[in-house]
Amino acid sequence: MSTQEELEREGAVALQTADAWVTIVWNDPINLMSYVTHVFQTYFGFTRHEAEARMREVHEHGRSVVSTGGREKMEVDVQAMHGYGLWATLQRSGE
């Protein structure tokens, strides 16, 4: 691979990283843990085990990153979580 190809490849990776956003679901005193698990399985397609792990993270640590991608997709995911009655926000990955 030439130096130019390497630089282009590294630039593409840097752009992908810079464009990465995350959807965060936050703990709340309203929703049952079983319901949060159900939402994660239904909307994100997580296995039961993965959905329960993310739900426990929300419950025990106050939040969990549930999806990563471009800003527009994360905005859709946040709105979907609001539609399910969950508290969710988005932010740049790594912040």
N, CA, C and O atoms as CSV, one atom per row, in Angstrom:
chain,resi,resn,atom,element,x,y,z
A,1,MET,N,N,0.860,-1.169,0.000
A,1,MET,CA,C,0.000,0.000,0.000
A,1,MET,C,C,0.907,1.234,0.000
A,1,MET,O,O,1.875,1.311,0.757
A,2,SER,N,N,0.578,2.183,-0.853
A,2,SER,CA,C,1.387,3.394,-0.943
A,2,SER,C,C,1.106,4.304,0.248
A,2,SER,O,O,0.111,4.142,0.954
A,3,THR,N,N,1.990,5.247,0.448
A,3,THR,CA,C,1.821,6.210,1.529
A,3,THR,C,C,0.528,7.007,1.340
A,3,THR,O,O,-0.182,7.276,2.309
A,4,GLN,N,N,0.223,7.382,0.100
A,4,GLN,CA,C,-1.003,8.131,-0.181
A,4,GLN,C,C,-2.234,7.295,0.180
A,4,GLN,O,O,-3.177,7.807,0.783
A,5,GLU,N,N,-2.226,6.008,-0.189
A,5,GLU,CA,C,-3.353,5.134,0.142
A,5,GLU,C,C,-3.507,4.999,1.648
A,5,GLU,O,O,-4.625,4.994,2.163
A,6,GLU,N,N,-2.386,4.889,2.358
A,6,GLU,CA,C,-2.428,4.777,3.814
A,6,GLU,C,C,-3.028,6.034,4.431
A,6,GLU,O,O,-3.854,5.947,5.339
A,7,LEU,N,N,-2.614,7.210,3.938
A,7,LEU,CA,C,-3.139,8.468,4.461
A,7,LEU,C,C,-4.631,8.585,4.190
A,7,LEU,O,O,-5.385,9.029,5.056
A,8,GLU,N,N,-5.064,8.191,2.992
A,8,GLU,CA,C,-6.491,8.239,2.668
A,8,GLU,C,C,-7.281,7.296,3.570
A,8,GLU,O,O,-8.358,7.642,4.054
A,9,ARG,N,N,-6.740,6.116,3.787
A,9,ARG,CA,C,-7.416,5.142,4.646
A,9,ARG,C,C,-7.508,5.666,6.078
A,9,ARG,O,O,-8.563,5.578,6.705
A,10,GLU,N,N,-6.399,6.215,6.597
A,10,GLU,CA,C,-6.405,6.765,7.946
A,10,GLU,C,C,-7.370,7.941,8.052
A,10,GLU,O,O,-8.046,8.105,9.068
A,11,GLY,N,N,-7.434,8.759,7.004
A,11,GLY,CA,C,-8.370,9.875,6.993
A,11,GLY,C,C,-9.804,9.414,7.032
A,11,GLY,O,O,-10.634,10.014,7.715
A,12,ALA,N,N,-10.109,8.346,6.302
A,12,ALA,CA,C,-11.465,7.800,6.293
A,12,ALA,C,C,-11.830,7.263,7.671
A,12,ALA,O,O,-12.956,7.450,8.132
A,13,VAL,N,N,-10.886,6.598,8.328
A,13,VAL,CA,C,-11.135,6.078,9.671
A,13,VAL,C,C,-11.356,7.231,10.640
A,13,VAL,O,O,-12.245,7.164,11.489
A,14,ALA,N,N,-10.554,8.291,10.523
A,14,ALA,CA,C,-10.704,9.455,11.391
A,14,ALA,C,C,-12.070,10.102,11.197
A,14,ALA,O,O,-12.698,10.520,12.170
A,15,LEU,N,N,-12.535,10.189,9.962
A,15,LEU,CA,C,-13.851,10.764,9.706
A,15,LEU,C,C,-14.956,9.905,10.307
A,15,LEU,O,O,-15.913,10.428,10.879
A,16,GLN,N,N,-14.822,8.580,10.177
A,16,GLN,CA,C,-15.819,7.692,10.749
A,16,GLN,C,C,-15.880,7.879,12.261
A,16,GLN,O,O,-16.965,7.929,12.840
A,17,THR,N,N,-14.719,7.981,12.900
A,17,THR,CA,C,-14.673,8.163,14.347
A,17,THR,C,C,-15.274,9.507,14.725
A,17,THR,O,O,-16.036,9.597,15.687
A,18,ALA,N,N,-14.937,10.548,13.979
A,18,ALA,CA,C,-15.455,11.882,14.269
A,18,ALA,C,C,-16.968,11.937,14.089
A,18,ALA,O,O,-17.645,12.713,14.764
A,19,ASP,N,N,-17.497,11.127,13.192
A,19,ASP,CA,C,-18.932,11.118,12.935
A,19,ASP,C,C,-19.688,10.179,13.874
A,19,ASP,O,O,-20.912,10.084,13.790
A,20,ALA,N,N,-18.986,9.489,14.762
A,20,ALA,CA,C,-19.643,8.523,15.644
A,20,ALA,C,C,-20.364,9.227,16.791
A,20,ALA,O,O,-19.797,10.072,17.483
A,21,TRP,N,N,-21.603,8.862,16.965
A,21,TRP,CA,C,-22.431,9.347,18.052
A,21,TRP,C,C,-22.977,8.141,18.801
A,21,TRP,O,O,-22.979,7.030,18.271
A,22,VAL,N,N,-23.436,8.346,20.016
A,22,VAL,CA,C,-24.009,7.257,20.801
A,22,VAL,C,C,-25.364,7.670,21.355
A,22,VAL,O,O,-25.619,8.847,21.614
A,23,THR,N,N,-26.224,6.677,21.530
A,23,THR,CA,C,-27.494,6.859,22.225
A,23,THR,C,C,-27.317,6.302,23.623
A,23,THR,O,O,-26.876,5.167,23.799
A,24,ILE,N,N,-27.662,7.105,24.613
A,24,ILE,CA,C,-27.535,6.712,26.015
A,24,ILE,C,C,-28.927,6.646,26.621
A,24,ILE,O,O,-29.717,7.582,26.496
A,25,VAL,N,N,-29.220,5.526,27.281
A,25,VAL,CA,C,-30.466,5.410,28.042
A,25,VAL,C,C,-30.094,5.592,29.511
A,25,VAL,O,O,-29.162,4.967,30.017
A,26,TRP,N,N,-30.842,6.458,30.178
A,26,TRP,CA,C,-30.586,6.823,31.567
A,26,TRP,C,C,-31.573,6.141,32.504
A,26,TRP,O,O,-32.692,5.802,32.117
A,27,ASN,N,N,-31.139,5.950,33.732
A,27,ASN,CA,C,-31.994,5.361,34.760
A,27,ASN,C,C,-33.125,6.325,35.099
A,27,ASN,O,O,-32.949,7.543,35.067
A,28,ASP,N,N,-34.273,5.770,35.421
A,28,ASP,CA,C,-35.391,6.584,35.885
A,28,ASP,C,C,-36.144,5.793,36.948
A,28,ASP,O,O,-36.022,4.570,37.011
A,29,PRO,N,N,-36.915,6.472,37.776
A,29,PRO,CA,C,-37.624,5.781,38.861
A,29,PRO,C,C,-38.974,5.203,38.441
A,29,PRO,O,O,-39.720,4.700,39.280
A,30,ILE,N,N,-39.290,5.273,37.156
A,30,ILE,CA,C,-40.632,4.906,36.703
A,30,ILE,C,C,-40.705,3.528,36.063
A,30,ILE,O,O,-41.557,2.719,36.429
A,31,ASN,N,N,-39.812,3.252,35.104
A,31,ASN,CA,C,-39.928,2.030,34.307
A,31,ASN,C,C,-39.360,0.812,35.021
A,31,ASN,O,O,-38.298,0.871,35.641
A,32,LEU,N,N,-40.089,-0.287,34.920
A,32,LEU,CA,C,-39.640,-1.552,35.497
A,32,LEU,C,C,-38.469,-2.112,34.698
A,32,LEU,O,O,-38.360,-1.896,33.491
A,33,MET,N,N,-37.603,-2.828,35.391
A,33,MET,CA,C,-36.438,-3.423,34.724
A,33,MET,C,C,-36.875,-4.381,33.622
A,33,MET,O,O,-36.237,-4.440,32.571
A,34,SER,N,N,-37.946,-5.126,33.843
A,34,SER,CA,C,-38.430,-6.062,32.826
A,34,SER,C,C,-38.897,-5.313,31.576
A,34,SER,O,O,-38.720,-5.793,30.456
A,35,TYR,N,N,-39.489,-4.144,31.774
A,35,TYR,CA,C,-39.948,-3.345,30.636
A,35,TYR,C,C,-38.758,-2.817,29.836
A,35,TYR,O,O,-38.769,-2.867,28.606
A,36,VAL,N,N,-37.735,-2.312,30.523
A,36,VAL,CA,C,-36.538,-1.797,29.849
A,36,VAL,C,C,-35.888,-2.928,29.044
A,36,VAL,O,O,-35.473,-2.719,27.904
A,37,THR,N,N,-35.800,-4.109,29.629
A,37,THR,CA,C,-35.257,-5.269,28.915
A,37,THR,C,C,-36.082,-5.548,27.662
A,37,THR,O,O,-35.525,-5.780,26.589
A,38,HIS,N,N,-37.393,-5.526,27.793
A,38,HIS,CA,C,-38.296,-5.755,26.657
A,38,HIS,C,C,-38.051,-4.724,25.549
A,38,HIS,O,O,-37.969,-5.087,24.375
A,39,VAL,N,N,-37.936,-3.448,25.913
A,39,VAL,CA,C,-37.705,-2.392,24.922
A,39,VAL,C,C,-36.391,-2.645,24.189
A,39,VAL,O,O,-36.338,-2.545,22.963
A,40,PHE,N,N,-35.341,-2.967,24.919
A,40,PHE,CA,C,-34.034,-3.200,24.294
A,40,PHE,C,C,-34.086,-4.383,23.331
A,40,PHE,O,O,-33.468,-4.344,22.267
A,41,GLN,N,N,-34.815,-5.427,23.693
A,41,GLN,CA,C,-34.952,-6.579,22.800
A,41,GLN,C,C,-35.791,-6.211,21.574
A,41,GLN,O,O,-35.436,-6.549,20.444
A,42,THR,N,N,-36.887,-5.530,21.804
A,42,THR,CA,C,-37.817,-5.201,20.727
A,42,THR,C,C,-37.222,-4.209,19.737
A,42,THR,O,O,-37.253,-4.445,18.529
A,43,TYR,N,N,-36.683,-3.105,20.236
A,43,TYR,CA,C,-36.225,-2.046,19.335
A,43,TYR,C,C,-34.841,-2.325,18.761
A,43,TYR,O,O,-34.631,-2.188,17.556
A,44,PHE,N,N,-33.896,-2.714,19.612
A,44,PHE,CA,C,-32.514,-2.888,19.147
A,44,PHE,C,C,-32.217,-4.309,18.674
A,44,PHE,O,O,-31.187,-4.550,18.045
A,45,GLY,N,N,-33.108,-5.242,18.972
A,45,GLY,CA,C,-32.888,-6.621,18.551
A,45,GLY,C,C,-31.839,-7.351,19.388
A,45,GLY,O,O,-31.265,-8.346,18.946
A,46,PHE,N,N,-31.594,-6.848,20.603
A,46,PHE,CA,C,-30.631,-7.509,21.487
A,46,PHE,C,C,-31.169,-8.872,21.902
A,46,PHE,O,O,-32.380,-9.073,21.995
A,47,THR,N,N,-30.262,-9.793,22.146
A,47,THR,CA,C,-30.671,-11.054,22.755
A,47,THR,C,C,-31.157,-10.747,24.171
A,47,THR,O,O,-30.884,-9.675,24.710
A,48,ARG,N,N,-31.866,-11.679,24.756
A,48,ARG,CA,C,-32.347,-11.466,26.134
A,48,ARG,C,C,-31.166,-11.206,27.067
A,48,ARG,O,O,-31.223,-10.314,27.913
A,49,HIS,N,N,-30.109,-11.979,26.911
A,49,HIS,CA,C,-28.923,-11.826,27.772
A,49,HIS,C,C,-28.319,-10.424,27.625
A,49,HIS,O,O,-28.016,-9.769,28.622
A,50,GLU,N,N,-28.147,-9.968,26.383
A,50,GLU,CA,C,-27.564,-8.647,26.153
A,50,GLU,C,C,-28.497,-7.536,26.645
A,50,GLU,O,O,-28.038,-6.557,27.233
A,51,ALA,N,N,-29.790,-7.681,26.409
A,51,ALA,CA,C,-30.756,-6.686,26.863
A,51,ALA,C,C,-30.756,-6.581,28.389
A,51,ALA,O,O,-30.813,-5.481,28.938
A,52,GLU,N,N,-30.692,-7.723,29.068
A,52,GLU,CA,C,-30.637,-7.713,30.532
A,52,GLU,C,C,-29.345,-7.082,31.033
A,52,GLU,O,O,-29.353,-6.363,32.033
A,53,ALA,N,N,-28.232,-7.344,30.346
A,53,ALA,CA,C,-26.958,-6.746,30.743
A,53,ALA,C,C,-27.012,-5.224,30.609
A,53,ALA,O,O,-26.545,-4.507,31.493
A,54,ARG,N,N,-27.578,-4.731,29.512
A,54,ARG,CA,C,-27.699,-3.279,29.324
A,54,ARG,C,C,-28.656,-2.678,30.355
A,54,ARG,O,O,-28.402,-1.596,30.884
A,55,MET,N,N,-29.745,-3.377,30.635
A,55,MET,CA,C,-30.704,-2.906,31.636
A,55,MET,C,C,-30.027,-2.817,32.999
A,55,MET,O,O,-30.224,-1.842,33.724
A,56,ARG,N,N,-29.228,-3.831,33.358
A,56,ARG,CA,C,-28.515,-3.807,34.643
A,56,ARG,C,C,-27.534,-2.640,34.703
A,56,ARG,O,O,-27.362,-2.010,35.746
A,57,GLU,N,N,-26.898,-2.363,33.571
A,57,GLU,CA,C,-25.975,-1.228,33.509
A,57,GLU,C,C,-26.733,0.082,33.774
A,57,GLU,O,O,-26.252,0.942,34.511
A,58,VAL,N,N,-27.902,0.223,33.177
A,58,VAL,CA,C,-28.734,1.405,33.417
A,58,VAL,C,C,-29.088,1.483,34.904
A,58,VAL,O,O,-28.951,2.536,35.527
A,59,HIS,N,N,-29.537,0.378,35.456
A,59,HIS,CA,C,-29.994,0.337,36.849
A,59,HIS,C,C,-28.857,0.574,37.840
A,59,HIS,O,O,-29.017,1.326,38.801
A,60,GLU,N,N,-27.720,-0.060,37.609
A,60,GLU,CA,C,-26.615,-0.010,38.575
A,60,GLU,C,C,-25.673,1.178,38.374
A,60,GLU,O,O,-25.104,1.684,39.341
A,61,HIS,N,N,-25.503,1.626,37.132
A,61,HIS,CA,C,-24.552,2.703,36.846
A,61,HIS,C,C,-25.230,3.990,36.385
A,61,HIS,O,O,-24.569,5.003,36.155
A,62,GLY,N,N,-26.547,3.940,36.255
A,62,GLY,CA,C,-27.287,5.138,35.908
A,62,GLY,C,C,-27.459,5.383,34.424
A,62,GLY,O,O,-28.232,6.255,34.028
A,63,ARG,N,N,-26.744,4.620,33.584
A,63,ARG,CA,C,-26.841,4.828,32.138
A,63,ARG,C,C,-26.219,3.667,31.389
A,63,ARG,O,O,-25.438,2.892,31.942
A,64,SER,N,N,-26.582,3.562,30.112
A,64,SER,CA,C,-25.970,2.570,29.236
A,64,SER,C,C,-25.991,3.084,27.808
A,64,SER,O,O,-26.986,3.646,27.351
A,65,VAL,N,N,-24.886,2.887,27.111
A,65,VAL,CA,C,-24.834,3.202,25.685
A,65,VAL,C,C,-25.484,2.028,24.952
A,65,VAL,O,O,-25.031,0.889,25.058
A,66,VAL,N,N,-26.546,2.323,24.212
A,66,VAL,CA,C,-27.309,1.258,23.571
A,66,VAL,C,C,-27.160,1.208,22.061
A,66,VAL,O,O,-27.510,0.206,21.436
A,67,SER,N,N,-26.639,2.287,21.461
A,67,SER,CA,C,-26.385,2.255,20.020
A,67,SER,C,C,-25.326,3.289,19.660
A,67,SER,O,O,-25.126,4.280,20.364
A,68,THR,N,N,-24.657,3.026,18.544
A,68,THR,CA,C,-23.590,3.889,18.050
A,68,THR,C,C,-23.762,4.039,16.551
A,68,THR,O,O,-24.109,3.084,15.857
A,69,GLY,N,N,-23.517,5.242,16.057
A,69,GLY,CA,C,-23.617,5.469,14.617
A,69,GLY,C,C,-23.611,6.946,14.296
A,69,GLY,O,O,-23.154,7.768,15.090
A,70,GLY,N,N,-24.120,7.271,13.130
A,70,GLY,CA,C,-24.212,8.658,12.710
A,70,GLY,C,C,-25.244,9.415,13.526
A,70,GLY,O,O,-26.146,8.823,14.119
A,71,ARG,N,N,-25.098,10.720,13.546
A,71,ARG,CA,C,-25.982,11.559,14.371
A,71,ARG,C,C,-27.459,11.369,14.036
A,71,ARG,O,O,-28.286,11.249,14.940
A,72,GLU,N,N,-27.794,11.341,12.762
A,72,GLU,CA,C,-29.207,11.215,12.392
A,72,GLU,C,C,-29.817,9.919,12.896
A,72,GLU,O,O,-30.948,9.908,13.380
A,73,LYS,N,N,-29.067,8.820,12.783
A,73,LYS,CA,C,-29.564,7.524,13.276
A,73,LYS,C,C,-29.725,7.554,14.792
A,73,LYS,O,O,-30.677,6.988,15.330
A,74,MET,N,N,-28.793,8.217,15.482
A,74,MET,CA,C,-28.887,8.288,16.940
A,74,MET,C,C,-30.068,9.157,17.364
A,74,MET,O,O,-30.696,8.892,18.389
A,75,GLU,N,N,-30.370,10.188,16.583
A,75,GLU,CA,C,-31.557,11.004,16.867
A,75,GLU,C,C,-32.827,10.168,16.741
A,75,GLU,O,O,-33.757,10.315,17.535
A,76,VAL,N,N,-32.861,9.295,15.743
A,76,VAL,CA,C,-34.007,8.393,15.560
A,76,VAL,C,C,-34.121,7.456,16.762
A,76,VAL,O,O,-35.214,7.242,17.287
A,77,ASP,N,N,-32.991,6.899,17.193
A,77,ASP,CA,C,-33.000,5.981,18.343
A,77,ASP,C,C,-33.452,6.689,19.619
A,77,ASP,O,O,-34.227,6.134,20.397
A,78,VAL,N,N,-32.970,7.912,19.835
A,78,VAL,CA,C,-33.380,8.673,21.024
A,78,VAL,C,C,-34.891,8.914,20.995
A,78,VAL,O,O,-35.574,8.724,22.001
A,79,GLN,N,N,-35.401,9.327,19.851
A,79,GLN,CA,C,-36.845,9.565,19.738
A,79,GLN,C,C,-37.641,8.278,19.966
A,79,GLN,O,O,-38.710,8.302,20.575
A,80,ALA,N,N,-37.117,7.169,19.480
A,80,ALA,CA,C,-37.796,5.887,19.698
A,80,ALA,C,C,-37.840,5.551,21.188
A,80,ALA,O,O,-38.863,5.089,21.692
A,81,MET,N,N,-36.732,5.783,21.889
A,81,MET,CA,C,-36.704,5.511,23.337
A,81,MET,C,C,-37.703,6.415,24.056
A,81,MET,O,O,-38.379,5.974,24.986
A,82,HIS,N,N,-37.801,7.668,23.634
A,82,HIS,CA,C,-38.800,8.568,24.222
A,82,HIS,C,C,-40.204,8.034,23.959
A,82,HIS,O,O,-41.078,8.119,24.821
A,83,GLY,N,N,-40.414,7.490,22.775
A,83,GLY,CA,C,-41.709,6.904,22.440
A,83,GLY,C,C,-42.079,5.737,23.347
A,83,GLY,O,O,-43.256,5.493,23.611
A,84,TYR,N,N,-41.057,5.016,23.822
A,84,TYR,CA,C,-41.278,3.913,24.762
A,84,TYR,C,C,-41.346,4.407,26.207
A,84,TYR,O,O,-41.575,3.618,27.124
A,85,GLY,N,N,-41.147,5.709,26.412
A,85,GLY,CA,C,-41.204,6.254,27.766
A,85,GLY,C,C,-39.891,6.188,28.518
A,85,GLY,O,O,-39.868,6.356,29.737
A,86,LEU,N,N,-38.788,5.945,27.808
A,86,LEU,CA,C,-37.476,5.906,28.458
A,86,LEU,C,C,-36.761,7.244,28.277
A,86,LEU,O,O,-36.979,7.952,27.294
A,87,TRP,N,N,-35.921,7.571,29.225
A,87,TRP,CA,C,-35.139,8.798,29.158
A,87,TRP,C,C,-33.857,8.494,28.400
A,87,TRP,O,O,-33.058,7.673,28.852
A,88,ALA,N,N,-33.644,9.138,27.256
A,88,ALA,CA,C,-32.465,8.879,26.422
A,88,ALA,C,C,-31.938,10.184,25.854
A,88,ALA,O,O,-32.687,11.135,25.631
A,89,THR,N,N,-30.633,10.209,25.626
A,89,THR,CA,C,-29.975,11.362,25.008
A,89,THR,C,C,-28.936,10.840,24.024
A,89,THR,O,O,-28.645,9.644,23.990
A,90,LEU,N,N,-28.376,11.752,23.222
A,90,LEU,CA,C,-27.282,11.372,22.355
A,90,LEU,C,C,-26.109,12.297,22.616
A,90,LEU,O,O,-26.279,13.426,23.078
A,91,GLN,N,N,-24.927,11.811,22.317
A,91,GLN,CA,C,-23.718,12.629,22.405
A,91,GLN,C,C,-22.669,12.035,21.501
A,91,GLN,O,O,-22.775,10.885,21.074
A,92,ARG,N,N,-21.655,12.824,21.211
A,92,ARG,CA,C,-20.538,12.334,20.416
A,92,ARG,C,C,-19.867,11.178,21.149
A,92,ARG,O,O,-19.735,11.198,22.373
A,93,SER,N,N,-19.458,10.199,20.408
A,93,SER,CA,C,-18.761,9.056,20.989
A,93,SER,C,C,-17.456,9.530,21.602
A,93,SER,O,O,-16.747,10.345,21.011
A,94,GLY,N,N,-17.138,9.027,22.775
A,94,GLY,CA,C,-15.882,9.361,23.430
A,94,GLY,C,C,-15.936,10.589,24.322
A,94,GLY,O,O,-14.941,10.914,24.969
A,95,GLU,N,N,-17.060,11.278,24.377
A,95,GLU,CA,C,-17.157,12.476,25.229
A,95,GLU,C,C,-17.598,12.095,26.622
A,95,GLU,O,O,-17.738,12.963,27.483
